[in-house]
Amino acid sequence: MGGAGASDDLDMGYQTQTWCAVSDNPAATVSGQYWHHRRQQRPAVEAPDSHFQEQLLTTLAKLTHISLF
């Protein structure tokens, strides 16, 4: 999750969230988008797939013993 072998920049993660929450920059005021390091990104192709979402929720419920729905 961290250390020298971490795959991403921890500081940029929270800075992006803070920027989206409080910035007056027009780019930051867009709702419903995916962001990475203050840049809009395309979501994974699976994100809008309702069948994939159901499978994911089912698998997570089995692993955690917590059902969201």
Secondary structure, DSSP 8 states (H G I E B T S, - for coil): --STT-SS-HHHHHHHHHHHHH---GGGG--S-EEETTEEE---TTTT-HHHHHHHHHHHHHHHS----
